Amino acid sequence: MHHLLGALHTEPRNLLQRLKAETRPHHERAERTVRLMDPGLTLEHYRHHLEALYGFYGPLEARLARQLSGLVPELRASERWKLPLLARDLRSLGHDAASLASLPQATWLPPLTGLPEALGGFYVLEGATLGGQLILRHLRRHFEGIPAGEFAFFRAYDEDVGPMWKAFGEAVTRASEAAASEDFDSRAVQSAKDTFDAFGRWLQKEASEATLEP
């Protein structure tokens, strides 16, 4: 009875807390497709991973930009796009405008049919930026003395990673509170799950195709 009473008095989770808790299995599956922490990582593997990210972020960020146009200005979405940073890194590794344009693009993405779906998809990208700090430290050590570029993608926001994540969370929370709808929050959570799954499938597909190249 004591445990039941404790459960009844549990504070309801806000949307950001729900996103973290309810997408955890999807997040962990997607994370396993990121092999940048492998001790045997080569510069070629790193470049191919950035190419795969470019093919995913490009169409997803374009879809997010269309869906969020004029909405939730406190998200500061235009400051958060990562495609230019990926392009900078890939140019450092030998790409030019023509070769970037020819990179494969992810063809299956979550539909992002409304604001809650866009917020769920954006949560995945912003969470990846936050988690990328560990990868950045590893890459700097791993490629020390090797011309691997400036790691612009993993350095996104530089010293402002924490404040940018906090601002993102506050914007998501305010949007959820303004909607005051269980349906809004559930749609955002489902979209985040779908985005994690799409991300993992895309990276896995690109990695398997890379191993088949002569």
Salt bridges, closest charged atoms under 4 A:
GLU22 OE2 - ARG18 NE 2.70
GLU31 OE2 - HIS27 NE2 3.74
ASP38 OD2 - ARG35 NH2 3.09
GLU51 OE2 - ARG47 NH1 2.51
GLU51 OE1 - HIS48 ND1 3.42
GLU51 OE2 - HIS95 NE2 2.71
GLU74 OE2 - ARG174 NE 3.74
GLU79 OE1 - ARG76 NH2 2.99
GLU117 OE2 - ARG187 NE 2.72
GLU126 OE1 - ARG80 NH1 2.58
GLU126 OE2 - LYS82 NZ 3.04
GLU150 OE1 - ARG88 NH1 3.62
GLU150 OE1 - ARG155 NH2 2.94
ASP158 OD1 - ARG155 NH1 2.77
GLU182 OE2 - ARG18 NH1 3.21
ASP183 OD2 - ARG187 NH1 3.58
ASP197 OD1 - HIS26 ND1 3.02
ASP197 OD1 - ARG29 NH2 3.59
GLU206 OE2 - LYS205 NZ 3.31
GLU209 OE2 - LYS205 NZ 3.16
